[in-house]
Each structure stands twice: as C-alpha cells, then as structure tokens.
Amino acid sequence: MKLEEIKLRESEDYRTGMEVPDLTHPATVEVFRGWDQKELAYIQLLRFIRITSVEPAVVVVSRQGKHVSIIGTSGSLGQQGNDEEMADG
C-alpha cells in the first residue's frame, strides 16, 4: 500500500473515530503494564475509549473492560459504550 493511501485511511479513521486503550484510567494503565504482549485475549480486559478529530475534547467509553480491577473502579459509569467524559486540556 502506498504511503498516501495509508495516510488517507488513517486520517479517515481519526476523523470518524478510533478505539484506543484508556491510558487516562489508572486501573487500565496498571492492567496494561502487566500484559506480556503474547496473549491477545488480554486486550478484552482493558477499558477502551473512542476518540475523534471532530470532537477531540469528548471521550466515549466504547468498551468497559473485563478485568476485576477495572470493573471495580467504574463507579457511577452507566452502560458500556454510552459513557462520555470531557478530556482534560
């Protein structure tokens, strides 16, 4: 694939939204640091957020994460995929 095609695809992904691990969430960071990068199923334990270039200050929790330390820190968060938070900065 040509470099320009990759650049266009990645720009479109960012514009429409992309899922990334929530590295602003302390419990997710702790679980992420324990990952040996060999077991792909480990990813489902992490909390993920969706970010877009359209509204960079809005963060949507797209996957809550299944690790007990993440579930235990969700506090008053509602249903998975419907939580929105304002990003700092």
MDAnalysis code that builds the backbone (N, CA, C; Angstrom):
import MDAnalysis as mda
import numpy as np

u = mda.Universe.empty(267, n_residues=89, atom_resindex=np.repeat(np.arange(89), 3), trajectory=True)
u.add_TopologyAttr("name", ["N", "CA", "C"] * 89)
u.add_TopologyAttr("resid", np.arange(1, 90))
u.add_TopologyAttr("resname", ["MET", "LYS", "LEU", "GLU", "GLU", "ILE", "LYS", "LEU", "ARG", "GLU", "SER", "GLU", "ASP", "TYR", "ARG", "THR", "GLY", "MET", "GLU", "VAL", "PRO", "ASP", "LEU", "THR", "HIS", "PRO", "ALA", "THR", "VAL", "GLU", "VAL", "PHE", "ARG", "GLY", "TRP", "ASP", "GLN", "LYS", "GLU", "LEU", "ALA", "TYR", "ILE", "GLN", "LEU", "LEU", "ARG", "PHE", "ILE", "ARG", "ILE", "THR", "SER", "VAL", "GLU", "PRO", "ALA", "VAL", "VAL", "VAL", "VAL", "SER", "ARG", "GLN", "GLY", "LYS", "HIS", "VAL", "SER", "ILE", "ILE", "GLY", "THR", "SER", "GLY", "SER", "LEU", "GLY", "GLN", "GLN", "GLY", "ASN", "ASP", "GLU", "GLU", "MET", "ALA", "ASP", "GLY"])
u.atoms.positions = np.array([
    [0.846, -1.170, 0.000],
    [0.000, 0.000, 0.000],
    [0.896, 1.238, 0.000],
    [0.522, 2.203, -0.792],
    [1.322, 3.414, -0.886],
    [1.159, 4.278, 0.365],
    [2.170, 5.067, 0.624],
    [2.182, 5.919, 1.806],
    [0.985, 6.871, 1.836],
    [0.638, 7.462, 0.700],
    [-0.504, 8.377, 0.644],
    [-1.811, 7.667, 0.978],
    [-1.964, 6.419, 0.519],
    [-3.174, 5.649, 0.820],
    [-3.272, 5.367, 2.320],
    [-2.152, 5.029, 2.914],
    [-2.118, 4.779, 4.358],
    [-2.485, 6.053, 5.114],
    [-1.914, 7.165, 4.692],
    [-2.184, 8.444, 5.335],
    [-3.669, 8.802, 5.237],
    [-4.274, 8.613, 4.066],
    [-5.699, 8.892, 3.891],
    [-6.561, 8.002, 4.774],
    [-6.239, 6.712, 4.810],
    [-7.014, 5.773, 5.620],
    [-6.928, 6.125, 7.106],
    [-5.731, 6.442, 7.577],
    [-5.562, 6.782, 8.987],
    [-6.220, 8.111, 9.341],
    [-6.191, 9.064, 8.427],
    [-6.879, 10.339, 8.657],
    [-8.381, 10.131, 8.761],
    [-8.926, 9.277, 7.902],
    [-10.354, 8.973, 7.941],
    [-10.715, 8.240, 9.232],
    [-9.869, 7.316, 9.658],
    [-10.102, 6.617, 10.928],
    [-10.154, 7.610, 12.086],
    [-9.241, 8.545, 12.119],
    [-9.206, 9.526, 13.199],
    [-10.410, 10.460, 13.129],
    [-10.812, 10.842, 11.912],
    [-11.961, 11.733, 11.758],
    [-13.244, 11.065, 12.247],
    [-13.443, 9.815, 11.871],
    [-14.678, 9.111, 12.222],
    [-14.624, 8.485, 13.607],
    [-13.449, 8.321, 14.148],
    [-13.296, 7.772, 15.491],
    [-12.495, 6.496, 15.496],
    [-11.649, 6.392, 16.489],
    [-10.842, 5.180, 16.638],
    [-10.815, 4.782, 18.107],
    [-10.738, 3.475, 18.320],
    [-10.681, 2.946, 19.681],
    [-9.234, 2.790, 20.117],
    [-8.958, 3.256, 21.326],
    [-7.626, 3.117, 21.912],
    [-7.781, 2.744, 23.384],
    [-6.791, 2.069, 23.960],
    [-6.855, 1.793, 25.402],
    [-6.917, 3.112, 26.175],
    [-7.694, 3.149, 27.228],
    [-7.861, 4.363, 28.027],
    [-6.692, 4.503, 28.997],
    [-5.651, 5.185, 28.555],
    [-4.461, 5.358, 29.383],
    [-4.585, 6.542, 30.335],
    [-5.780, 7.122, 30.420],
    [-6.061, 8.138, 31.436],
    [-6.740, 7.508, 32.645],
    [-7.043, 6.232, 32.565],
    [-7.747, 5.490, 33.618],
    [-6.711, 4.657, 34.377],
    [-6.416, 4.996, 35.639],
    [-5.333, 4.338, 36.381],
    [-5.414, 2.813, 36.429],
    [-6.596, 2.252, 36.619],
    [-6.713, 0.789, 36.686],
    [-6.381, 0.151, 35.337],
    [-6.771, 0.799, 34.251],
    [-6.454, 0.281, 32.915],
    [-4.949, 0.313, 32.680],
    [-4.302, 1.391, 33.094],
    [-2.846, 1.502, 32.932],
    [-2.142, 0.388, 33.700],
    [-2.602, 0.119, 34.903],
    [-1.987, -0.938, 35.717],
    [-2.127, -2.306, 35.045],
    [-3.316, -2.602, 34.531],
    [-3.542, -3.881, 33.844],
    [-2.714, -3.938, 32.562],
    [-2.668, -2.838, 31.828],
    [-1.912, -2.767, 30.572],
    [-0.424, -3.044, 30.804],
    [0.117, -2.512, 31.866],
    [1.541, -2.725, 32.175],
    [1.852, -4.179, 32.513],
    [0.857, -4.924, 32.957],
    [1.055, -6.335, 33.281],
    [0.942, -7.267, 32.087],
    [0.599, -6.736, 30.935],
    [0.407, -7.548, 29.727],
    [1.755, -7.946, 29.141],
    [1.933, -9.233, 28.841],
    [3.196, -9.713, 28.273],
    [3.231, -9.619, 26.748],
    [2.197, -9.125, 26.118],
    [2.060, -8.927, 24.674],
    [2.079, -10.226, 23.889],
    [1.828, -11.335, 24.552],
    [1.773, -12.628, 23.868],
    [0.339, -13.117, 23.747],
    [-0.469, -12.846, 24.745],
    [-1.852, -13.332, 24.781],
    [-2.797, -12.229, 24.303],
    [-3.341, -12.374, 23.088],
    [-4.220, -11.348, 22.535],
    [-5.533, -11.217, 23.295],
    [-5.988, -12.285, 23.919],
    [-7.238, -12.231, 24.681],
    [-7.138, -11.249, 25.848],
    [-5.940, -10.906, 26.247],
    [-5.716, -9.965, 27.349],
    [-6.326, -8.599, 27.042],
    [-6.399, -8.263, 25.761],
    [-6.902, -6.952, 25.343],
    [-8.321, -6.712, 25.833],
    [-9.145, -7.765, 25.858],
    [-10.530, -7.577, 26.290],
    [-10.643, -7.215, 27.775],
    [-9.569, -7.357, 28.519],
    [-9.571, -6.962, 29.926],
    [-9.464, -5.449, 30.093],
    [-8.974, -4.766, 29.059],
    [-8.708, -3.333, 29.137],
    [-9.937, -2.492, 28.823],
    [-9.981, -1.321, 29.414],
    [-11.024, -0.339, 29.090],
    [-10.563, 0.431, 27.851],
    [-11.459, 0.600, 26.876],
    [-11.156, 1.326, 25.649],
    [-12.045, 2.555, 25.529],
    [-11.495, 3.586, 24.899],
    [-12.259, 4.797, 24.615],
    [-12.218, 5.060, 23.117],
    [-13.193, 5.813, 22.636],
    [-13.231, 6.228, 21.230],
    [-12.932, 7.718, 21.188],
    [-11.975, 8.085, 20.342],
    [-11.624, 9.488, 20.163],
    [-11.810, 9.849, 18.696],
    [-12.139, 11.126, 18.444],
    [-12.303, 11.604, 17.071],
    [-11.666, 12.975, 16.937],
    [-11.369, 13.348, 15.712],
    [-10.846, 14.692, 15.476],
    [-11.976, 15.706, 15.415],
    [-13.214, 15.235, 15.201],
    [-14.364, 16.132, 15.126],
    [-14.623, 16.784, 16.478],
    [-14.561, 15.988, 17.554],
    [-14.752, 16.490, 18.918],
    [-13.637, 15.942, 19.804],
    [-12.428, 16.501, 19.706],
    [-11.296, 15.939, 20.452],
    [-11.425, 16.048, 21.969],
    [-12.292, 16.919, 22.471],
    [-12.451, 17.059, 23.920],
    [-13.429, 16.042, 24.496],
    [-14.144, 15.315, 23.632],
    [-15.120, 14.327, 24.094],
    [-14.525, 12.934, 23.967],
    [-14.597, 12.194, 25.060],
    [-14.091, 10.824, 25.107],
    [-15.269, 9.916, 25.425],
    [-15.472, 8.893, 24.602],
    [-16.571, 7.959, 24.814],
    [-15.990, 6.606, 25.206],
    [-16.442, 6.059, 26.328],
    [-16.011, 4.723, 26.735],
    [-16.710, 3.735, 25.812],
    [-15.929, 3.072, 24.962],
    [-16.515, 2.154, 23.984],
    [-16.548, 0.715, 24.484],
    [-15.590, 0.344, 25.316],
    [-15.572, -0.986, 25.950],
    [-15.118, -0.802, 27.383],
    [-15.921, -1.280, 28.313],
    [-15.644, -1.046, 29.730],
    [-14.411, -1.797, 30.236],
    [-14.137, -2.956, 29.717],
    [-13.028, -3.765, 30.217],
    [-13.536, -4.802, 31.191],
    [-12.927, -5.976, 31.168],
    [-13.431, -7.095, 31.962],
    [-12.565, -7.453, 33.165],
    [-11.441, -6.787, 33.337],
    [-10.572, -7.086, 34.473],
    [-11.246, -6.627, 35.760],
    [-11.120, -7.410, 36.806],
    [-11.792, -7.117, 38.075],
    [-11.402, -5.749, 38.630],
    [-10.174, -5.317, 38.441],
    [-9.767, -4.011, 38.964],
    [-10.391, -2.867, 38.171],
    [-10.716, -3.102, 36.920],
    [-11.365, -2.072, 36.098],
    [-12.857, -2.031, 36.397],
    [-13.471, -3.185, 36.500],
    [-14.900, -3.250, 36.817],
    [-15.161, -2.622, 38.176],
    [-14.270, -2.867, 39.111],
    [-14.428, -2.337, 40.462],
    [-14.253, -0.841, 40.566],
    [-13.607, -0.198, 39.569],
    [-13.382, 1.248, 39.619],
    [-14.328, 2.019, 38.726],
    [-15.287, 1.331, 38.105],
    [-16.173, 2.026, 37.171],
    [-17.096, 3.005, 37.876],
    [-17.288, 2.835, 39.173],
    [-18.076, 3.788, 39.952],
    [-19.468, 3.977, 39.407],
    [-19.816, 5.221, 39.067],
    [-21.168, 5.533, 38.620],
    [-21.317, 5.486, 37.110],
    [-20.340, 4.958, 36.404],
    [-20.452, 4.898, 34.955],
    [-21.644, 4.051, 34.570],
    [-22.316, 4.462, 33.524],
    [-23.515, 3.768, 33.065],
    [-23.185, 2.576, 32.200],
    [-24.039, 2.325, 31.202],
    [-23.876, 1.164, 30.342],
    [-22.664, 1.323, 29.445],
    [-22.096, 0.191, 29.086],
    [-20.929, 0.165, 28.221],
    [-21.243, 0.843, 26.902],
    [-20.315, 1.691, 26.432],
    [-20.462, 2.330, 25.142],
    [-21.282, 3.609, 25.173],
    [-21.892, 3.949, 26.280],
    [-22.719, 5.136, 26.352],
    [-22.132, 6.214, 27.247],
    [-20.981, 5.985, 27.812],
    [-20.378, 6.931, 28.739],
    [-19.553, 7.952, 27.973],
    [-19.764, 9.222, 28.295],
    [-18.969, 10.276, 27.692],
    [-18.306, 11.060, 28.804],
    [-17.079, 11.462, 28.558],
    [-16.343, 12.272, 29.512],
    [-15.670, 13.380, 28.733],
    [-15.423, 14.479, 29.384],
    [-14.683, 15.560, 28.756],
    [-13.208, 15.347, 29.056],
    [-12.390, 15.437, 28.028],
    [-10.953, 15.264, 28.204],
    [-10.368, 16.529, 28.817],
    [-9.363, 16.352, 29.647],
    [-8.675, 17.499, 30.229],
    [-7.799, 18.142, 29.179],
    [-7.679, 19.459, 29.230],
    [-6.753, 20.145, 28.349],
    [-7.433, 20.894, 27.348],
])
